[in-house]
């Protein structure tokens, strides 16, 4: 039986831009925002094969008080849209999302997830 995945590709959102890659973070889970709050945290990051984007716009994270940190950290939860702009007619051959999913109790090992292009 497959284990549930804390982070998956979300269905395209009607209000998302054409360049947005939308991911869904399961309930009770979060991933670190980009930039991460501390050097030792792994930020959420889009990785491209082929053509690199002209710009990437990560959304602002939400503040989360973790038991392991003295200060609140910036995280993504729920549905997250990350925009990546490419030169005209250019698209990456592959797109991956690097994340480390955590709950209030544990952090999973970092993972690189394939993201279907739309």
N, CA, C and O of each residue as an XYZ file, in Angstrom:
472
protein
N       0.840     -1.181      0.000
C       0.000      0.000      0.000
C       0.886      1.245      0.000
O       1.839      1.329      0.774
N       0.578      2.199     -0.855
C       1.354      3.433     -0.928
C       1.088      4.299      0.294
O      -0.039      4.382      0.782
N       2.149      4.947      0.782
C       1.998      5.889      1.882
C       1.399      7.181      1.336
O       1.690      7.553      0.199
N       0.567      7.879      2.118
C       0.057      9.165      1.656
C       1.206     10.149      1.471
O       2.180     10.119      2.223
N       1.096     11.001      0.493
C       2.132     11.982      0.194
C       1.738     13.336      0.786
O       0.663     13.849      0.474
N       2.583     13.923      1.632
C       2.253     15.219      2.213
C       2.211     16.352      1.186
O       1.503     17.339      1.386
N       2.973     16.217      0.075
C       3.024     17.282     -0.936
C       2.749     16.662     -2.300
O       3.402     15.695     -2.693
N       1.773     17.227     -3.023
C       1.418     16.733     -4.350
C       1.132     17.899     -5.287
O       0.952     19.033     -4.842
N       1.093     17.617     -6.582
C       0.689     18.614     -7.578
C      -0.798     18.847     -7.381
O      -1.579     17.896     -7.344
N      -1.191     20.098     -7.256
C      -2.600     20.431     -7.078
C      -3.263     20.593     -8.439
O      -2.586     20.886     -9.425
N      -4.575     20.406     -8.503
C      -5.263     20.715     -9.756
C      -5.041     22.185    -10.099
O      -4.894     23.023     -9.210
N      -5.019     22.488    -11.390
C      -4.843     23.880    -11.797
C      -5.939     24.737    -11.179
O      -7.106     24.348    -11.144
N      -5.548     25.898    -10.699
C      -6.475     26.807    -10.043
C      -6.974     27.844    -11.039
O      -6.185     28.352    -11.835
N      -8.272     28.173    -11.017
C      -8.790     29.131    -11.991
C      -8.154     30.514    -11.889
O      -8.075     31.225    -12.891
N      -7.701     30.909    -10.706
C      -7.116     32.240    -10.551
C      -5.594     32.243    -10.661
O      -4.970     33.289    -10.484
N      -4.985     31.088    -10.951
C      -3.523     31.017    -11.072
C      -3.093     31.482    -12.456
O      -3.818     31.302    -13.435
N      -1.922     32.076    -12.531
C      -1.392     32.504    -13.826
C      -0.936     31.289    -14.619
O      -0.753     30.208    -14.059
N      -0.752     31.467    -15.930
C      -0.298     30.361    -16.780
C       1.059     29.832    -16.336
O       1.365     28.656    -16.536
N       1.866     30.688    -15.738
C       3.214     30.276    -15.346
C       3.272     29.660    -13.948
O       4.338     29.225    -13.511
N       2.149     29.617    -13.248
C       2.151     29.131    -11.865
C       2.203     27.614    -11.804
O       1.508     26.923    -12.549
N       3.029     27.113    -10.915
C       3.045     25.697    -10.563
C       2.378     25.611     -9.196
O       2.868     26.180     -8.221
N       1.260     24.898     -9.132
C       0.460     24.853     -7.914
C       0.636     23.496     -7.247
O       0.440     22.450     -7.865
N       1.008     23.536     -5.980
C       1.176     22.306     -5.215
C       0.252     22.333     -4.006
O      -0.182     23.393     -3.555
N      -0.032     21.164     -3.502
C      -0.922     21.028     -2.360
C      -0.171     20.355     -1.216
O       0.441     19.301     -1.390
N      -0.228     20.976     -0.054
C       0.392     20.417      1.147
C      -0.749     19.862      2.004
O      -1.667     20.595      2.371
N      -0.686     18.580      2.318
C      -1.762     17.902      3.046
C      -1.988     18.524      4.422
O      -1.090     19.132      5.005
N      -3.201     18.355      4.921
C      -3.552     18.843      6.258
C      -2.571     18.273      7.282
O      -2.121     17.134      7.158
N      -2.250     19.067      8.279
C      -1.323     18.728      9.374
C       0.139     18.708      8.942
O       1.005     18.348      9.739
N       0.435     19.087      7.697
C       1.810     19.139      7.207
C       2.127     20.559      6.765
O       1.227     21.354      6.494
N       3.412     20.866      6.697
C       3.879     22.133      6.136
C       5.245     21.884      5.510
O       5.895     20.876      5.787
N       5.665     22.807      4.670
C       7.012     22.786      4.090
C       7.616     24.162      4.331
O       6.889     25.146      4.469
N       8.927     24.233      4.381
C       9.584     25.518      4.618
C       9.364     26.457      3.442
O       9.377     26.038      2.285
N       9.164     27.714      3.751
C       9.019     28.729      2.710
C      10.376     28.966      2.045
O      11.404     28.481      2.518
N      10.363     29.703      0.963
C      11.597     30.118      0.286
C      11.609     31.639      0.276
O      10.748     32.252     -0.356
N      12.557     32.260      0.957
C      13.700     31.671      1.651
C      13.282     31.037      2.982
O      12.277     31.416      3.583
N      14.084     30.061      3.422
C      13.849     29.407      4.712
C      14.215     30.369      5.841
O      15.048     31.258      5.667
N      13.597     30.184      6.972
C      13.820     31.079      8.114
C      15.211     30.965      8.725
O      15.741     31.945      9.248
N      15.803     29.782      8.664
C      17.136     29.559      9.223
C      17.980     28.791      8.218
O      17.446     28.078      7.369
N      19.295     28.937      8.314
C      20.209     28.271      7.378
C      20.077     26.751      7.390
O      20.276     26.109      6.360
N      19.748     26.176      8.525
C      19.679     24.720      8.618
C      18.366     24.136      8.073
O      18.238     22.917      7.964
N      17.400     24.982      7.732
C      16.139     24.508      7.163
C      16.247     24.422      5.643
O      16.956     25.213      5.022
N      15.552     23.471      5.053
C      15.593     23.271      3.604
C      14.414     24.009      2.976
O      13.263     23.660      3.237
N      14.682     25.025      2.151
C      13.582     25.780      1.546
C      12.894     24.982      0.439
O      13.510     24.121     -0.190
N      11.636     25.269      0.209
C      10.934     24.737     -0.954
C      11.572     25.368     -2.178
O      11.796     26.578     -2.211
N      11.867     24.553     -3.186
C      12.579     25.086     -4.350
C      12.166     24.357     -5.621
O      12.154     23.127     -5.667
N      11.825     25.135     -6.664
C      11.597     24.557     -7.988
C      12.943     24.305     -8.642
O      13.844     25.140     -8.560
N      13.085     23.155     -9.293
C      14.306     22.811    -10.029
C      13.909     22.509    -11.465
O      12.895     21.855    -11.710
N      14.705     22.983    -12.410
C      14.371     22.867    -13.828
C      15.459     22.114    -14.574
O      16.642     22.240    -14.260
N      15.048     21.324    -15.571
C      15.970     20.686    -16.499
C      15.680     21.270    -17.872
O      14.524     21.357    -18.286
N      16.723     21.667    -18.568
C      16.525     22.288    -19.884
C      16.635     23.787    -19.753
O      17.717     24.313    -19.493
N      15.542     24.472    -19.927
C      15.505     25.930    -19.884
C      15.281     26.421    -18.459
O      14.380     25.943    -17.770
N      16.084     27.359    -18.024
C      15.877     27.966    -16.714
C      14.940     29.158    -16.839
O      14.924     29.822    -17.875
N      14.167     29.440    -15.810
C      13.249     30.575    -15.867
C      13.992     31.903    -15.787
O      15.110     31.987    -15.279
N      13.332     32.939    -16.307
C      13.868     34.291    -16.154
C      13.730     34.735    -14.697
O      14.636     35.348    -14.132
N      12.596     34.417    -14.110
C      12.344     34.751    -12.702
C      11.510     33.648    -12.055
O      10.755     32.944    -12.727
N      11.660     33.514    -10.752
C      10.806     32.642     -9.944
C      10.285     33.498     -8.799
O      11.052     34.200     -8.139
N       8.984     33.435     -8.569
C       8.375     34.181     -7.474
C       7.732     33.197     -6.493
O       6.698     32.588     -6.769
N       8.384     33.069     -5.344
C       7.836     32.235     -4.283
C       6.904     33.101     -3.442
O       7.213     34.266     -3.193
N       5.767     32.558     -2.999
C       4.864     33.366     -2.172
C       5.445     33.584     -0.778
O       6.362     32.883     -0.352
N       4.900     34.553     -0.091
C       5.279     34.766      1.306
C       4.778     33.578      2.119
O       3.695     33.054      1.860
N       5.553     33.166      3.082
C       5.141     32.060      3.939
C       4.252     32.543      5.071
O       4.076     33.744      5.277
N       3.701     31.597      5.793
C       2.906     31.885      6.985
C       3.764     31.560      8.196
O       4.544     30.608      8.166
N       3.630     32.333      9.252
C       4.415     32.113     10.470
C       3.885     30.885     11.206
O       2.676     30.706     11.358
N       4.814     30.045     11.657
C       4.476     28.806     12.351
C       5.414     28.654     13.539
O       6.631     28.775     13.395
N       4.853     28.389     14.702
C       5.677     28.179     15.898
C       5.967     26.694     16.044
O       5.082     25.900     16.365
N       7.214     26.337     15.806
C       7.646     24.942     15.891
C       8.257     24.680     17.262
O       8.892     25.557     17.846
N       8.062     23.478     17.763
C       8.594     23.125     19.081
C      10.115     23.177     19.114
O      10.703     23.418     20.168
N      10.766     22.951     17.960
C      12.230     22.887     17.924
C      12.891     24.254     17.761
O      14.114     24.354     17.863
N      12.120     25.300     17.511
C      12.713     26.617     17.245
C      12.242     27.636     18.277
O      11.081     27.638     18.685
N      13.148     28.485     18.681
C      12.788     29.544     19.635
C      11.914     30.603     18.983
O      11.082     31.231     19.637
N      12.114     30.790     17.685
C      11.344     31.781     16.935
C      10.424     31.074     15.953
O      10.685     29.940     15.550
N       9.344     31.752     15.569
C       8.447     31.197     14.555
C       9.205     31.088     13.230
O      10.107     31.878     12.951
N       8.826     30.103     12.426
C       9.440     29.928     11.114
C       8.394     30.207     10.034
O       7.192     30.192     10.299
N       8.865     30.458      8.831
C       7.998     30.762      7.698
C       7.771     29.484      6.893
O       8.725     28.856      6.435
N       6.492     29.101      6.722
C       6.160     27.841      6.052
C       5.050     28.051      5.023
O       4.373     29.078      4.998
N       4.894     27.032      4.174
C       3.751     26.941      3.269
C       2.880     25.790      3.748
O       3.385     24.762      4.199
N       1.571     25.973      3.647
C       0.617     24.905      3.935
C      -0.580     25.105      3.013
O      -0.757     26.179      2.437
N      -1.391     24.076      2.879
C      -2.548     24.175      1.987
C      -2.114     24.219      0.529
O      -1.206     23.493      0.126
N      -2.761     25.071     -0.263
C      -2.445     25.210     -1.686
C      -1.458     26.350     -1.876
O      -1.663     27.451     -1.365
N      -0.390     26.082     -2.611
C       0.691     27.051     -2.810
C       0.956     27.198     -4.304
O       1.138     26.201     -5.002
N       0.980     28.438     -4.800
C       1.296     28.703     -6.211
C       2.653     29.388     -6.296
O       2.882     30.421     -5.667
N       3.549     28.800     -7.081
C       4.883     29.360     -7.308
C       4.959     29.739     -8.779
O       4.768     28.890     -9.650
N       5.236     31.003     -9.061
C       5.302     31.488    -10.447
C       6.717     31.396    -10.988
O       7.681     31.736    -10.302
N       6.831     30.935    -12.222
C       8.117     30.880    -12.923
C       7.904     31.425    -14.332
O       7.104     30.887    -15.097
N       8.619     32.489    -14.671
C       8.495     33.118    -15.989
C       9.632     32.682    -16.892
O      10.795     32.668    -16.489
N       9.281     32.324    -18.124
C      10.259     31.867    -19.112
C      10.270     32.807    -20.302
O       9.301     33.524    -20.549
N      11.375     32.799    -21.040
C      11.451     33.563    -22.281
C      10.393     33.018    -23.243
O       9.959     31.874    -23.107
N       9.983     33.830    -24.206
C       8.967     33.420    -25.179
C       9.280     32.059    -25.775
O      10.412     31.788    -26.176
N       8.276     31.218    -25.828
C       8.350     29.886    -26.434
C       9.324     28.939    -25.728
O       9.605     27.862    -26.254
N       9.831     29.294    -24.590
C      10.763     28.430    -23.863
C      10.034     27.772    -22.694
O       9.314     28.434    -21.947
N      10.225     26.498    -22.551
C       9.679     25.754    -21.418
C      10.721     24.738    -20.967
O      11.485     24.234    -21.790
N      10.764     24.432    -19.678
C      11.726     23.426    -19.218
C      11.328     22.037    -19.708
O      10.151     21.762    -19.941
N      12.315     21.174    -19.859
C      12.039     19.786    -20.238
C      11.413     19.041    -19.062
O      10.512     18.221    -19.240
N      11.897     19.334    -17.870
C      11.368     18.711    -16.658
C      11.327     19.737    -15.540
O      12.101     20.694    -15.513
N      10.411     19.513    -14.632
C      10.260     20.385    -13.475
C      10.146     19.496    -12.243
O       9.409     18.510    -12.242
N      10.878     19.853    -11.201
C      10.837     19.118     -9.939
C      10.683     20.119     -8.791
O      11.051     21.288     -8.908
N      10.140     19.638     -7.703
C       9.967     20.456     -6.508
C      10.742     19.807     -5.374
O      10.498     18.653     -5.022
N      11.670     20.551     -4.808
C      12.479     20.081     -3.672
C      11.818     20.597     -2.403
O      11.648     21.804     -2.231
N      11.445     19.675     -1.510
C      10.744     20.043     -0.275
C      11.204     19.169      0.882
O      11.781     18.098      0.695
N      10.933     19.657      2.069
C      11.012     18.820      3.258
C       9.712     19.032      4.010
O       9.476     20.098      4.579
N       8.874     18.011      4.007
C       7.575     18.093      4.666
C       7.726     17.773      6.146
O       8.425     16.834      6.530
N       7.058     18.571      6.964
C       7.095     18.380      8.416
C       5.681     18.482      8.978
O       4.824     19.180      8.435
N       5.463     17.774     10.071
C       4.240     17.937     10.853
C       4.659     18.639     12.148
O       5.795     19.094     12.278
N       3.744     18.720     13.084
C       4.103     19.291     14.388
C       5.071     18.386     15.143
O       5.738     18.827     16.080
N       5.147     17.106     14.730
C       5.927     16.131     15.481
C       7.195     15.652     14.791
O       8.198     15.395     15.456
N       7.165     15.528     13.465
C       8.314     14.966     12.746
C       8.560     15.712     11.442
O       7.676     16.376     10.902
N       9.788     15.582     10.956
C      10.125     16.048      9.612
C      10.540     14.828      8.799
O      11.340     14.012      9.255
N       9.997     14.711      7.605
C      10.394     13.638      6.699
C      11.731     13.994      6.071
O      12.113     15.164      6.070
N      12.448     13.018      5.538
C      13.678     13.344      4.810
C      13.341     14.249      3.618
O      12.243     14.157      3.070
N      14.262     15.112      3.215
C      14.012     15.950      2.035
C      13.687     15.065      0.832
O      14.201     13.954      0.706
N      12.833     15.574     -0.043
C      12.428     14.821     -1.234
C      12.405     15.748     -2.441
O      12.155     16.947     -2.319
N      12.669     15.171     -3.604
C      12.536     15.888     -4.866
C      11.412     15.214     -5.631
O      11.519     14.046     -6.003
N      10.334     15.952     -5.866
C       9.128     15.408     -6.473
C       8.982     15.890     -7.908
O       9.178     17.076     -8.174
N       8.640     14.996     -8.849
C       8.381     15.453    -10.212
C       7.083     16.258    -10.237
O       6.126     15.915     -9.544
N       7.049     17.314    -11.024
C       5.853     18.133    -11.169
C       5.457     18.109    -12.639
O       6.225     18.560    -13.488
N       4.262     17.586    -12.958
C       3.832     17.602    -14.353
C       3.689     19.036    -14.857
O       3.139     19.894    -14.167
N       4.183     19.281    -16.048
C       4.054     20.609    -16.646
C       2.671     20.751    -17.246
O       2.105     19.788    -17.764
N       2.124     21.971    -17.172
C       0.826     22.206    -17.814
C       0.966     23.234    -18.888
O      -0.016     23.573    -19.549
